């Protein structure tokens, strides 16, 4: 069922219940008001008759009948019957001949106990009243047909029923129009989203100037489109750069082999060609391994093997690994205020990936420092660890700082240095998978500082 119909039916159901309660309440209280009014009128008529009958020395039965016939009361088919304490009928009056109300002895007894009883006989309202004054102990039963009162209730019932049906009809139409207008922004947003594809990701949904939920939805979708566009652009750039980086050594290998096969050569020349080809193969193998590591780090953290590891032990492995990578590289470690409790040094993570991330930053620091030396400082905080790597290299221009974590991006001044431009991008992805962050500060000619924040095991999001 469409949402607009669900909203309309829900809105109509609420109004249905409210109108039903209101109309039923009006009719019920009107009905009770008529009962109370007619009961009071009949009781007053019974009291008058009882008083007249109690004064038999002044009013005989014939005179009482004359008074009853002349008394104005807006009732039809009036009857008045009186009974003494022996339950004998002592008086009877009716507008129509032989028109009486059958009275049981139990009713007379109950009337003497309760004082007044209201009941109905057919369409007529009846009040049985006990008059006890002096020696007069009379039960008077008055009945009559309240034509005007019942006519009013019938008219009121018709009016309420018509009002109820009209209200429900207006609610249905109004609810449908209201729901259409309420959901029109969704139809507009749906239409706009359907027209957006990978070929026009620059298109955005107009969000307007309002501050309602539809504006928030449009803004959220636009943010999603911004992230998708950024991801597509990053993927396109990554594929383009990866293809270029892979095609360069393949082209070099193919060219060298074609030249070597053009004529017969001596063993030394073949050795020289094969040595050059081997270097290109090793270069391509290293690039392939780096791309695989980058793909692994860019995946879902749910696929990683996460364990409790000590951050200080991870960092202490770096100097030896750095020496094996390049004997000229040196790293000094500075651990500030290490806690005595080993549990305060634990992080949730993948040791291999964390070593790869920090190693990439450390090797970059050594590569670009004139003395090939880097300084690493570990800071312990309540909820996180901060690892800062500092070099004394040429620094990074301010306008380049927001681009250095892009895959295959290299600062213009450093294109002469060996590398693929994947180290920092790989490190950023790994730290992100570990719920951490990387901040960088640099000044040209004064070196660069990379600060990595990792949540401790007590505050980790894993």
C-alpha positions in Angstrom: 0.0 0.0 0.0 1.4 3.4 -0.9 2.6 5.6 2.0 0.1 8.4 1.1 -2.8 5.9 1.6 -1.4 4.6 4.8 -1.1 8.2 6.1 -4.6 9.0 4.9 -6.1 5.9 6.6 -4.2 6.5 9.8 -5.3 10.1 9.9 -8.9 9.1 9.1 -8.9 6.3 11.8 -7.8 8.9 14.4 -10.6 11.3 13.4 -13.0 8.3 13.2 -12.3 7.5 16.8 -12.5 11.1 18.0 -15.7 11.9 16.1 -17.2 8.6 17.3 -16.4 9.4 21.0 -17.7 13.0 20.6 -21.0 12.0 18.8 -21.7 9.1 21.1 -21.0 11.4 24.2 -23.4 14.1 22.9 -26.1 11.6 22.2 -25.7 9.8 25.5 -25.8 13.0 27.6 -28.8 14.2 25.6 -30.5 10.9 26.3 -29.8 11.1 30.0 -30.9 14.7 30.1 -34.3 13.7 28.6 -34.7 10.9 31.1 -33.9 13.2 34.0 -36.2 15.9 32.7 -39.2 13.6 32.1 -38.6 11.7 35.3 -38.7 15.0 37.2 -41.8 16.2 35.5 -43.6 12.9 36.1 -42.4 12.9 39.8 -43.8 16.4 40.2 -47.1 15.3 38.7 -47.2 12.3 41.1 -46.5 14.6 44.1 -49.3 16.9 43.1 -51.8 14.1 42.7 -50.7 12.5 46.0 -51.2 15.8 47.9 -54.6 16.3 46.4 -55.6 12.7 47.3 -54.3 13.1 50.9 -56.7 16.0 51.4 -59.9 14.0 50.8 -61.9 16.4 52.9 -61.2 19.1 50.4 -60.8 17.2 47.1 -62.8 14.2 46.2 -61.7 11.8 43.4 -63.9 13.5 40.8 -62.3 16.8 41.5 -58.8 15.3 41.3 -59.7 13.8 37.9 -60.9 17.2 36.8 -57.7 18.8 37.9 -55.6 16.0 36.2 -57.5 16.5 32.9 -57.0 20.3 33.1 -53.3 20.2 34.0 -51.1 21.1 31.1 -48.2 18.7 30.6 -46.5 18.1 27.2 -47.1 14.4 27.3 -49.3 12.1 25.3 -51.3 9.1 26.6 -51.0 10.3 30.2 -52.1 8.0 33.0 -52.1 8.4 36.8 -52.7 5.6 39.3 -52.6 5.7 43.0 -52.3 2.9 45.6 -52.7 2.9 49.4 -50.6 1.0 51.9 -52.6 -2.2 51.2 -51.7 -2.0 47.5 -55.3 -1.3 46.5 -55.9 1.1 43.7 -57.5 4.2 45.2 -57.3 6.4 42.1 -56.9 6.1 38.4 -56.9 8.6 35.5 -56.1 8.2 31.8 -56.5 10.2 28.7 -57.7 7.2 26.8 -60.4 4.8 28.0 -59.2 1.7 29.7 -55.6 2.8 29.3 -53.8 1.6 32.4 -50.3 0.6 33.4 -50.0 -3.0 34.9 -48.4 -2.6 38.3 -46.9 -5.5 40.2 -46.9 -5.7 44.0 -43.1 -6.0 44.1 -42.8 -2.6 42.3 -45.0 -0.9 44.9 -42.9 -2.4 47.7 -39.7 -1.3 46.0 -41.1 2.2 45.6 -41.8 2.4 49.3 -38.2 1.4 50.0 -36.4 3.6 47.4 -38.9 6.5 47.3 -38.9 6.9 43.5 -38.4 4.5 40.6 -38.1 5.3 36.9 -38.9 2.6 34.3 -40.5 2.3 30.9 -43.5 0.4 29.6 -43.5 0.2 25.8 -42.8 3.7 24.5 -44.0 5.4 27.6 -41.9 6.7 30.5 -43.2 5.8 34.0 -42.3 7.1 37.4 -43.5 5.4 40.6 -43.4 7.8 43.6 -44.0 7.1 47.3 -45.7 9.9 49.1 -45.4 9.6 52.9 -46.8 12.6 54.8 -48.6 12.2 58.0 -51.3 9.5 57.7 -51.0 9.6 53.9 -48.9 6.7 52.6 -49.7 6.7 48.9 -47.8 5.2 45.9 -48.6 7.2 42.8 -47.6 5.9 39.3 -47.5 8.5 36.5 -46.8 7.6 32.9 -46.8 9.4 29.6 -45.3 9.4 26.1 -42.6 12.1 25.7 -43.2 12.8 22.0 -41.2 16.0 21.8 -38.3 14.7 23.7 -38.0 11.5 21.6 -38.5 13.6 18.5 -35.6 15.8 19.6 -33.4 12.7 20.2 -34.2 11.3 16.8 -33.3 14.6 15.1 -30.1 14.8 17.1 -29.2 11.2 16.1 -29.7 12.0 12.5 -27.7 15.2 12.8 -24.8 13.5 14.6 -24.8 10.6 12.1 -24.7 13.0 9.1 -22.0 15.1 10.8 -20.0 11.9 11.5 -20.2 10.7 7.9 -19.4 14.2 6.6 -16.5 14.5 8.9 -15.1 11.1 7.8 -15.5 12.1 4.2 -13.8 15.4 4.6 -11.1 13.7 6.6 -10.5 11.2 3.8 -10.3 13.9 1.1 -8.3 16.3 3.3 -5.9 13.5 4.4 -5.3 12.4 0.9 -4.5 16.0 -0.2 -2.4 16.6 2.9 -0.4 13.3 2.4 0.2 14.1 -1.3 1.5 17.6 -0.4 3.5 16.1 2.5 5.1 13.4 0.3 5.7 15.6 -2.7 9.3 16.4 -1.7 10.0 12.6 -1.6 8.6 12.2 -5.1 10.8 15.1 -6.2 13.9 13.6 -4.5 13.1 10.2 -6.0 12.9 11.6 -9.5 16.2 13.5 -9.0 18.0 10.5 -7.7 16.8 8.3 -10.6 18.4 10.7 -13.0 21.8 10.5 -11.3 24.2 7.9 -12.5 27.9 7.3 -12.6 28.1 9.5 -15.7 26.7 12.6 -14.0 27.7 12.3 -10.3 28.3 16.0 -10.2 24.5 16.6 -10.2 23.0 17.4 -6.8 19.5 17.4 -5.3 18.1 21.0 -4.6 17.6 21.1 -0.9 15.9 24.5 -0.6 16.2 27.0 2.3 13.9 25.2 4.8 15.1 23.5 7.9 12.7 20.6 7.8 13.3 16.8 7.5 13.1 16.9 3.7 16.0 19.5 3.6 18.0 17.2 6.0 17.3 14.2 3.7 18.4 16.1 0.6 21.5 17.4 2.4 22.3 13.8 3.5 21.8 12.4 0.0 24.0 15.2 -1.4 26.7 14.3 1.2 26.4 10.7 0.1 26.8 11.7 -3.6 29.8 13.8 -2.6 31.4 10.7 -1.0 30.5 8.5 -4.0 31.9 11.0 -6.4 35.1 11.2 -4.3 35.3 7.4 -4.2 34.7 7.1 -8.0 37.4 9.8 -8.6 39.8 8.1 -6.2 39.1 4.7 -7.9 39.6 6.2 -11.4 42.8 7.9 -10.3 44.0 4.7 -8.6 43.4 2.5 -11.6 45.0 5.0 -13.9 48.1 5.4 -11.7 48.3 1.7 -11.0 48.0 0.9 -14.8 50.8 3.4 -15.5 53.1 2.1 -12.7 52.6 -1.5 -13.9 52.9 -0.7 -17.6 56.2 1.2 -17.2 58.3 -1.8 -16.1 56.5 -4.1 -18.5 57.3 -1.7 -21.4 60.9 -1.6 -20.3 61.2 -5.4 -20.1 59.5 -5.8 -23.5 61.7 -3.2 -25.2 65.0 -4.6 -23.7 64.1 -8.2 -24.8 63.1 -7.1 -28.3 66.4 -5.2 -28.7 68.4 -8.1 -27.3 66.8 -10.5 -29.8 67.4 -8.4 -32.9 70.9 -9.9 -33.3 73.4 -12.3 -31.8 75.2 -10.9 -28.7 78.0 -12.1 -26.5 77.3 -13.5 -23.0 78.2 -10.2 -21.2 75.6 -8.3 -23.2 73.0 -10.9 -22.5 73.9 -10.8 -18.8 73.6 -7.0 -18.8 70.1 -7.2 -20.4 68.9 -9.9 -18.0 70.2 -8.0 -15.0 68.2 -4.9 -16.1 65.1 -7.1 -16.7 65.5 -8.6 -13.3 65.5 -5.2 -11.7 62.3 -4.3 -13.5 60.7 -7.5 -12.5 61.7 -6.9 -8.8 60.3 -3.4 -9.1 57.0 -4.7 -10.5 56.9 -7.4 -7.9 57.3 -4.9 -5.1 54.6 -2.7 -6.6 52.3 -5.7 -6.8 52.9 -6.6 -3.2 52.2 -3.0 -2.2 49.0 -2.9 -4.1 47.9 -6.1 -2.5 48.6 -4.7 1.0 46.7 -1.5 0.0 43.7 -3.6 -1.1 43.8 -5.5 2.2 44.0 -2.4 4.2 41.1 -0.8 2.3 38.8 -3.7 3.0 36.4 -4.4 5.8 37.9 -4.6 9.3 35.5 -7.5 9.9 37.8 -9.6 7.7 41.0 -8.8 9.7 42.4 -10.9 12.5 42.1 -8.6 15.5 44.1 -9.4 18.7 45.2 -7.7 21.9 48.8 -6.4 21.2 51.2 -4.1 23.2 51.9 -0.9 21.4 55.4 -0.6 22.8 56.4 -4.1 21.5 55.2 -3.1 18.1 57.3 0.0 18.1 60.4 -1.7 19.4 60.5 -4.0 16.3 60.8 -1.1 14.0 64.6 -0.3 14.3 65.6 -3.8 13.3 63.1 -3.9 10.4 64.4 -0.5 9.3 68.0 -1.7 9.3 67.1 -4.7 7.2 65.4 -2.5 4.7 68.3 0.0 4.4 71.4 -0.1 6.5 71.7 3.7 6.3 68.3 4.3 8.1 68.3 5.0 11.8 65.4 5.3 14.3 65.5 6.6 17.8 62.7 5.7 20.2 61.4 7.8 23.0 58.8 6.3 25.4 57.3 8.8 27.8 56.0 7.6 31.3 55.4 4.0 30.5 52.9 2.6 33.0 53.8 -0.3 35.3 50.6 -2.1 34.4 51.0 -3.8 31.1 47.3 -3.8 30.4 47.4 -0.1 30.0 49.6 -0.6 26.9 47.2 -2.9 25.0 45.4 -2.0 21.8 43.0 -4.1 19.7 44.5 -4.5 16.2 46.3 -6.5 13.6 50.0 -6.5 14.4 51.2 -7.0 10.9 49.2 -4.2 9.5 50.1 -1.7 12.3 53.8 -2.5 11.7 53.3 -1.9 8.0 51.6 1.5 8.6 54.1 2.9 11.1 57.0 1.4 9.1 55.9 3.2 5.9 55.9 6.6 7.8 59.2 5.9 9.5 60.9 4.8 6.3 59.6 8.0 4.5 61.0 10.1 7.4 64.4 8.4 7.0 64.3 8.6 3.2 63.8 12.4 3.1 66.1 13.3 6.1 69.6 14.3 5.0 71.1 12.1 7.8 68.5 9.3 7.2 67.5 9.6 10.9 64.0 9.7 12.3 62.7 10.2 15.9 59.7 8.3 17.2 57.9 9.4 20.5 55.2 7.4 22.2 52.8 9.3 24.5 50.3 7.5 26.8 46.9 9.1 27.5 43.8 8.0 29.3 41.9 6.7 26.3 44.4 6.6 23.4 48.1 6.3 22.4 49.8 8.9 20.3 52.8 8.0 18.2 54.7 10.9 16.7 57.4 10.4 13.9 59.6 13.4 13.2 62.2 14.0 10.5 64.5 16.9 9.6 63.8 16.7 5.9 62.8 19.5 3.5 59.2 19.6 4.7 56.0 19.5 2.7 54.4 22.7 1.2 51.2 23.7 3.0 49.1 23.4 -0.2 50.2 19.7 -0.5 49.4 18.6 3.0 45.7 17.6 2.2 46.8 15.5 -0.8 49.7 13.4 0.6 47.4 10.5 1.7 46.0 10.0 -1.8 47.2 6.8 -3.6 50.1 7.4 -6.0 50.3 11.1 -5.1 53.8 12.4 -4.6 55.0 15.9 -3.8 56.4 17.6 -6.8 59.8 18.2 -5.2 60.2 14.5 -4.4 59.5 12.9 -7.8 63.2 12.1 -8.2 63.1 9.9 -5.1 62.3 6.2 -5.5 58.8 5.1 -4.5 55.2 4.5 -5.7 53.3 7.1 -3.7 51.4 4.4 -1.8 53.1 4.4 1.6 51.1 7.2 3.2 47.8 6.1 1.6 48.3 2.6 2.9 49.2 3.9 6.4 46.1 6.1 6.5 43.8 3.2 5.5 45.3 0.9 8.2 45.0 3.5 10.9 41.4 4.2 9.9 40.6 0.5 10.1 41.9 0.6 13.7 39.6 3.5 14.6 42.5 5.9 14.7 43.6 9.1 13.0 46.7 10.7 11.5 47.6 14.3 11.8 50.6 15.9 10.0 52.3 19.2 10.5 55.2 20.5 8.4 57.2 23.6 7.7 59.4 23.9 4.6 63.0 23.5 5.5 62.3 22.5 9.1 61.0 18.9 8.7 57.7 17.1 9.1 55.9 15.5 12.1 53.3 12.7 11.7 51.1 12.0 14.8 49.1 8.7 14.9 46.3 8.3 17.4 45.1 4.8 18.3 42.4 4.0 20.9 43.5 1.9 23.9 41.9 -1.5 24.4 39.7 0.0 27.1 38.2 2.6 24.7 38.5 0.7 21.4 35.5 0.5 19.1 36.2 -3.1 18.1 
